């Protein structure tokens, strides 16, 4: 599911030193420039990203309402943002089998229209430089967090903060040039310059500047209330129809042929929706999102770490141990129908999905969970419905004794914590 970006963090005045090609490497490490961002938690990261503005003011006055420009004059902050991605980084990455369209677009705005100058196949540094220098083309690089550790670190924390995918693009434009005509993007984002969804904007590199580079971070694509309703209503109606006789009543005769009274049908349907809405509002009907949760957890970045996350470490949990969950922001607990089909009523199970096994290299590059149908075990575990309360205990507690888990037997308690430990989701304190 490809994601496109918006919202600019503009860094002007890149020097000619950017043209020097660094040693080739598969991953680009961040420089030694101190970060002005605080990575202690997702909240602290976002607060430091939009400072000096407060988070409450941002969401009250700007989020989904109007653009925000946060200008900063501190040289160390400017240096940090300039280091996030440079032209020399892109030149180095050309040795990594980058491809046109998938990884890079070369574009030019001519007479107000976008012209794509892509070639076919792999990107060669020489051809890229020629388009950049001679044709004054803008280079658009997709999802640099696949290669830049600092961007991985930032975007992983933002995905925890928003509970939504966060993508990025880099645009490098030579002087006196413009890569794209005025346009708008269909996602929310936040950085030094924040654009709500649908804000028309353009960027142009002025004369006297060798080139400009701006990085976009974007989030909240397909995260509207309408998307949520589309996700929850099919299963909601299906579940309610099992117990509500009126929802199993046949539709008016000849309705599909257009020969039935439309107003009467509309009233009939509206009455059913009101009844369902009342039950949702009073809590009688549980509202659960499954597809959106699964899509998010399977397509997001794995936790930022230079260590192996797939192998459990530390002491194996025992009944007398105190334990806690790891990577809580990278896991979801869902109640959903079992995938095992039987002739009897559908059995509900608990799915614990996580993103520890996600591939950083494919983040936001077009793959979706729909294409991974049948491979859900790669992202987590399944438990009987009876384990729900115990899982919620672990999710809500800072630490908990294994013996205190609300399960009927000692074997069930040990089985639960061992399964979570084996997925590296639990640690013994």
Wavefront OBJ file of the C-alpha trace (Angstrom):
o trace
v 0.000 0.000 0.000
v 2.117 2.905 -1.204
v 2.057 6.060 0.874
v 2.853 9.497 -0.329
v 4.127 12.338 1.740
v 3.423 15.908 2.614
v 4.583 18.588 5.038
v 7.996 20.033 4.543
v 11.100 20.364 6.658
v 13.058 22.681 4.380
v 16.806 23.005 4.563
v 18.221 25.703 2.335
v 21.696 26.457 1.169
v 23.297 23.031 0.842
v 26.986 23.477 0.132
v 29.010 22.213 -2.804
v 30.637 19.756 -0.410
v 27.500 17.649 -0.766
v 28.796 16.653 -4.182
v 31.660 14.644 -2.629
v 30.828 10.957 -2.840
v 31.238 9.177 0.512
v 32.324 5.541 0.772
v 29.692 3.126 -0.507
v 27.640 1.406 2.185
v 24.371 -0.475 2.391
v 23.070 1.614 5.289
v 23.796 5.251 5.948
v 24.678 6.033 9.541
v 23.744 9.289 11.195
v 26.459 11.876 11.767
v 27.816 12.865 15.182
v 25.756 16.062 15.237
v 23.817 16.176 18.546
v 20.092 15.689 18.156
v 17.704 18.359 19.490
v 15.005 15.678 19.618
v 14.127 13.668 22.709
v 13.665 9.947 22.054
v 12.715 8.917 25.597
v 9.123 8.227 24.528
v 6.799 8.819 21.556
v 5.262 11.797 23.378
v 8.626 13.396 24.178
v 9.758 12.925 20.574
v 6.713 14.736 19.204
v 7.004 17.507 21.806
v 10.633 18.129 20.862
v 9.753 18.009 17.171
v 7.232 20.858 17.382
v 8.841 22.888 20.185
v 8.490 25.650 21.285
v 4.814 24.985 20.562
v 3.029 22.670 22.970
v 1.284 19.484 21.873
v -2.102 20.558 23.260
v -2.007 23.876 21.379
v -0.947 22.153 18.148
v -3.871 19.737 18.126
v -6.333 22.376 19.305
v -5.413 25.095 16.813
v -3.612 23.509 13.844
v -4.187 19.767 13.414
v -6.505 19.308 10.419
v -7.256 23.055 10.519
v -4.470 25.276 9.154
v -0.759 25.308 8.223
v 1.919 26.021 10.799
v 5.424 27.359 10.141
v 7.914 26.843 12.962
v 11.056 28.813 12.170
v 14.184 28.087 14.167
v 17.406 30.062 14.209
v 19.499 27.789 16.431
v 22.558 26.690 14.346
v 22.816 23.282 16.037
v 19.171 22.508 15.247
v 19.646 23.590 11.627
v 22.741 21.409 11.331
v 20.864 18.412 12.674
v 18.038 18.759 10.156
v 20.526 19.266 7.325
v 22.229 16.028 8.317
v 19.049 13.944 8.041
v 19.477 13.585 4.287
v 21.901 15.161 1.813
v 22.678 14.890 -1.865
v 25.806 12.909 -1.061
v 23.635 10.317 0.704
v 21.649 9.765 -2.456
v 24.761 9.478 -4.594
v 26.089 6.823 -2.245
v 22.817 4.897 -2.323
v 22.970 4.569 -6.115
v 25.205 1.549 -5.517
v 22.290 -0.237 -3.794
v 20.355 -1.218 -6.928
v 17.886 1.642 -6.701
v 15.239 1.628 -9.426
v 13.349 4.394 -11.173
v 9.712 4.740 -10.128
v 10.081 2.323 -7.196
v 12.817 4.292 -5.392
v 13.397 7.458 -7.393
v 11.460 9.838 -9.599
v 13.190 12.523 -11.664
v 10.747 15.332 -12.439
v 10.638 18.871 -13.770
v 7.861 21.462 -13.705
v 7.509 22.862 -17.243
v 4.800 25.440 -18.007
v 2.994 24.507 -14.830
v 2.920 20.803 -15.623
v 4.899 17.935 -14.146
v 7.195 16.120 -16.569
v 8.703 12.799 -15.518
v 12.252 12.246 -16.777
v 12.707 8.724 -15.446
v 14.664 6.127 -17.362
v 14.024 2.400 -17.136
v 15.663 0.015 -14.709
v 18.367 0.779 -12.200
v 19.475 4.278 -11.281
v 23.013 5.217 -12.270
v 24.671 8.076 -10.423
v 26.074 9.574 -13.633
v 22.644 9.771 -15.302
v 21.103 11.133 -12.129
v 23.718 13.901 -11.862
v 23.243 14.780 -15.540
v 19.506 15.244 -15.105
v 20.076 17.202 -11.913
v 22.746 19.567 -13.297
v 21.886 19.916 -16.979
v 18.108 19.514 -16.941
v 17.628 21.169 -13.542
v 15.402 18.262 -12.569
v 14.142 17.558 -9.063
v 15.037 14.200 -7.573
v 12.335 12.592 -5.464
v 13.594 9.742 -3.273
v 10.986 7.471 -1.701
v 11.096 6.316 1.911
v 14.680 7.200 2.960
v 14.059 5.668 6.407
v 14.889 2.357 4.751
v 18.520 3.472 4.662
v 18.931 6.322 7.150
v 18.983 5.155 10.758
v 18.049 8.526 12.231
v 14.912 8.691 10.092
v 14.025 5.141 11.105
v 14.407 6.233 14.721
v 12.196 9.316 14.230
v 9.460 7.662 12.184
v 9.217 4.606 14.407
v 8.524 6.851 17.411
v 6.000 8.909 15.421
v 4.150 5.753 14.391
v 3.845 4.933 18.091
v 2.654 8.477 18.854
v -0.005 8.670 16.126
v -0.939 5.000 15.990
v -0.686 5.329 12.210
v 1.847 4.716 9.457
v 4.403 7.483 8.916
v 6.081 7.733 5.518
v 8.677 10.085 4.102
v 10.020 11.461 0.836
v 13.063 13.562 0.010
v 13.012 16.247 -2.700
v 16.317 17.671 -3.975
v 15.917 20.615 -6.372
v 18.690 22.597 -8.142
v 18.760 26.402 -8.096
v 16.163 28.413 -10.024
v 14.101 25.296 -10.548
v 10.837 23.762 -9.486
v 10.083 20.060 -9.564
v 6.318 19.946 -9.129
v 3.456 22.288 -9.989
v 1.236 23.595 -7.165
v -0.436 20.568 -5.667
v -1.820 19.071 -2.493
v -1.325 15.734 -0.775
v -3.991 13.535 0.823
v -2.296 12.871 4.147
v -1.615 14.610 7.435
v 1.893 15.361 8.582
v 3.943 17.389 10.971
v 7.448 18.812 10.976
v 8.927 22.330 10.748
v 6.195 23.209 8.262
v 2.870 21.518 8.876
v 0.228 21.137 6.167
v -3.266 19.801 6.868
v -4.671 17.414 4.304
v -5.496 19.136 1.014
v -3.272 22.230 1.436
v -2.066 23.400 -1.989
v 1.642 24.252 -1.935
v 4.785 24.469 -4.038
v 8.527 24.739 -3.433
v 11.093 26.526 -5.606
v 14.849 26.820 -5.117
v 15.918 30.489 -5.381
v 18.908 31.810 -7.322
v 22.219 31.836 -5.493
v 21.590 28.514 -3.759
v 23.265 25.445 -5.243
v 20.295 23.237 -4.396
v 17.651 22.772 -1.747
v 16.666 19.587 0.032
v 13.459 19.095 1.880
v 12.224 16.063 3.722
v 8.530 15.322 4.090
v 6.979 13.259 6.837
v 3.399 12.166 6.374
v 0.782 10.342 8.377
v -2.953 9.649 8.746
v -3.602 8.422 5.236
v -6.804 6.330 5.200
v -7.367 7.112 8.864
v -10.647 9.051 8.670
v -13.839 8.293 10.570
v -15.261 7.118 7.257
v -12.431 4.591 6.924
v -13.119 3.388 10.467
v -16.826 2.951 9.739
v -16.001 0.962 6.602
v -13.789 -1.245 8.732
v -16.105 -1.927 11.663
v -19.564 -1.972 10.091
v -19.422 -5.214 8.045
v -18.460 -7.347 11.064
v -20.715 -5.287 13.342
v -23.773 -5.920 11.168
v -22.842 -9.555 10.723
v -22.577 -10.111 14.479
v -25.783 -8.189 15.234
v -27.740 -10.083 12.564
v -27.124 -13.315 14.467
v -29.193 -12.086 17.409
v -31.503 -9.447 15.872
v -34.420 -11.012 13.992
v -35.410 -7.749 12.266
v -32.025 -7.625 10.474
v -32.749 -11.036 8.962
v -36.060 -9.810 7.527
v -36.190 -9.967 3.759
v -35.752 -6.796 1.684
v -38.825 -5.314 -0.060
v -39.986 -7.280 -3.103
v -38.541 -6.156 -6.460
v -36.224 -3.674 -4.715
v -33.287 -4.653 -6.905
v -35.380 -3.973 -10.006
v -36.102 -0.447 -8.828
v -39.843 -1.111 -8.511
v -40.165 -0.675 -4.750
v -40.941 2.447 -2.772
v -37.556 4.032 -2.124
v -38.706 6.265 0.738
v -40.197 3.373 2.704
v -37.003 1.358 2.271
v -34.884 4.308 3.395
v -36.993 4.693 6.532
v -36.743 0.969 7.245
v -32.953 1.001 6.960
v -32.641 4.220 8.975
v -34.581 2.636 11.832
v -32.189 -0.324 11.880
v -29.167 2.008 11.870
v -30.615 4.065 14.761
v -31.119 0.950 16.837
v -27.548 -0.167 16.157
v -26.169 3.316 16.897
v -28.038 3.428 20.222
v -26.523 0.105 21.229
v -23.051 1.302 20.249
v -23.463 4.502 22.261
v -24.611 2.702 25.400
v -21.889 0.068 25.134
v -24.289 -2.807 24.494
v -22.640 -3.455 21.128
v -18.835 -3.659 21.144
v -17.053 -1.707 18.416
v -13.842 -3.291 17.180
v -11.527 -2.436 14.316
v -9.707 -5.423 12.874
v -8.567 -4.693 9.332
v -7.157 -1.240 10.138
v -5.295 -2.568 13.182
v -3.893 -5.494 11.233
v -2.901 -3.289 8.313
v -1.106 -0.854 10.624
v 0.772 -3.404 12.684
v 1.897 -5.439 9.665
v 3.093 -2.517 7.573
v 4.735 -0.260 10.143
v 8.414 0.011 11.016
v 9.924 -2.469 13.456
v 11.250 -1.024 16.736
v 14.386 1.042 16.299
v 17.198 -1.230 17.422
v 20.590 -2.342 16.251
v 20.104 -5.666 18.024
v 18.345 -8.808 16.921
v 14.653 -8.719 17.917
v 13.602 -12.163 16.743
v 15.422 -14.244 19.349
v 14.186 -14.255 22.959
v 16.733 -13.219 25.550
v 17.051 -13.274 29.317
v 15.694 -15.710 31.864
v 12.855 -18.044 30.931
v 9.810 -16.987 33.016
v 8.662 -19.087 35.951
v 5.591 -18.861 38.198
v 7.405 -16.935 40.921
v 8.884 -14.326 38.525
v 7.888 -10.715 37.992
v 7.465 -9.997 34.289
v 6.472 -7.143 31.979
v 5.610 -6.745 28.340
v 8.181 -5.293 25.939
v 7.370 -3.102 22.941
v 3.795 -2.380 24.073
v 3.486 0.320 21.396
v 4.329 -2.295 18.767
v 1.611 -4.806 19.590
v -2.182 -5.000 19.451
v -4.560 -7.432 21.120
v -7.662 -8.255 19.075
v -10.725 -10.441 19.517
v -11.600 -11.962 16.155
v -13.115 -15.084 14.590
v -10.885 -18.107 14.365
v -9.584 -18.872 10.892
v -10.277 -22.548 11.445
v -13.589 -23.268 9.705
v -16.070 -25.630 11.317
v -19.719 -26.494 10.758
v -20.589 -25.057 14.163
v -20.724 -21.428 15.322
v -17.600 -19.414 14.641
v -15.180 -19.553 17.566
v -13.640 -16.294 18.808
v -9.919 -16.184 19.566
v -7.401 -13.625 20.837
v -4.786 -12.493 18.331
v -1.659 -10.777 19.613
v -0.029 -9.102 16.626
v 3.286 -7.270 16.673
v 5.715 -5.535 14.326
v 9.011 -6.960 15.593
v 9.413 -9.117 12.489
v 8.539 -6.389 9.993
v 11.098 -5.553 7.331
v 12.471 -2.041 7.499
v 13.558 -2.313 3.849
v 9.975 -2.683 2.594
v 8.368 -0.018 4.796
v 5.758 1.967 2.835
v 6.944 0.464 -0.455
v 3.685 -1.015 -1.653
v 3.251 -4.306 0.186
v 0.129 -4.655 2.292
v -1.194 -7.199 4.732
v -3.762 -8.281 2.126
v -0.905 -9.705 0.073
v 0.278 -11.685 3.085
v -2.993 -13.567 3.599
v -2.422 -16.803 5.434
v 0.912 -15.715 6.922
v -0.471 -13.979 10.004
v 1.455 -16.304 12.314
v 4.594 -14.395 11.273
v 3.284 -11.366 13.135
v 2.160 -12.866 16.398
v 0.249 -15.404 18.420
v -3.260 -16.717 19.010
v -4.817 -17.631 22.351
v -8.224 -18.882 23.517
v -10.774 -16.242 24.413
v -10.304 -17.188 28.085
v -6.842 -15.538 27.997
v -8.180 -12.038 27.275
v -8.256 -10.794 30.877
v -4.737 -12.057 31.589
v -3.400 -10.345 28.483
v -5.072 -7.110 29.503
v -3.468 -7.448 32.935
v -0.048 -7.610 31.323
v -0.857 -4.758 28.959
v -1.955 -2.412 31.748
v 0.612 -3.284 34.429
v 4.165 -1.968 34.685
v 5.107 -5.346 36.147
v 3.185 -8.381 37.287
v 3.835 -11.709 39.004
v 3.155 -14.647 36.700
v 1.201 -16.349 39.469
v -1.212 -13.365 39.613
v -2.446 -13.831 36.051
v -6.196 -14.418 35.917
v -6.106 -17.892 34.415
v -7.550 -21.066 35.950
v -4.393 -23.221 36.076
v -0.666 -22.836 36.671
v -0.034 -24.516 33.334
v -2.124 -21.907 31.503
v -0.234 -19.065 33.203
v 3.151 -20.525 32.264
v 2.014 -21.313 28.737
v 0.929 -17.713 28.167
v 4.124 -16.057 29.415
v 6.353 -18.583 27.642
v 4.581 -17.900 24.341
v 5.025 -14.140 24.770
v 8.654 -14.592 25.871
v 9.385 -16.718 22.796
v 8.212 -13.828 20.594
v 10.466 -11.424 22.540
v 7.358 -9.599 23.801
v 7.960 -10.333 27.476
v 10.946 -10.068 29.809
v 11.649 -11.336 33.323
v 12.534 -8.515 35.731
l 1 2 3 4 5 6 7 8 9 10 11 12 13 14 15 16 17 18 19 20 21 22 23 24 25 26 27 28 29 30 31 32 33 34 35 36 37 38 39 40 41 42 43 44 45 46 47 48 49 50 51 52 53 54 55 56 57 58 59 60 61 62 63 64 65 66 67 68 69 70 71 72 73 74 75 76 77 78 79 80 81 82 83 84 85 86 87 88 89 90 91 92 93 94 95 96 97 98 99 100 101 102 103 104 105 106 107 108 109 110 111 112 113 114 115 116 117 118 119 120 121 122 123 124 125 126 127 128 129 130 131 132 133 134 135 136 137 138 139 140 141 142 143 144 145 146 147 148 149 150 151 152 153 154 155 156 157 158 159 160 161 162 163 164 165 166 167 168 169 170 171 172 173 174 175 176 177 178 179 180 181 182 183 184 185 186 187 188 189 190 191 192 193 194 195 196 197 198 199 200 201 202 203 204 205 206 207 208 209 210 211 212 213 214 215 216 217 218 219 220 221 222 223 224 225 226 227 228 229 230 231 232 233 234 235 236 237 238 239 240 241 242 243 244 245 246 247 248 249 250 251 252 253 254 255 256 257 258 259 260 261 262 263 264 265 266 267 268 269 270 271 272 273 274 275 276 277 278 279 280 281 282 283 284 285 286 287 288 289 290 291 292 293 294 295 296 297 298 299 300 301 302 303 304 305 306 307 308 309 310 311 312 313 314 315 316 317 318 319 320 321 322 323 324 325 326 327 328 329 330 331 332 333 334 335 336 337 338 339 340 341 342 343 344 345 346 347 348 349 350 351 352 353 354 355 356 357 358 359 360 361 362 363 364 365 366 367 368 369 370 371 372 373 374 375 376 377 378 379 380 381 382 383 384 385 386 387 388 389 390 391 392 393 394 395 396 397 398 399 400 401 402 403 404 405 406 407 408 409 410 411 412 413 414 415 416 417 418 419 420 421 422 423 424 425 426 427 428 429
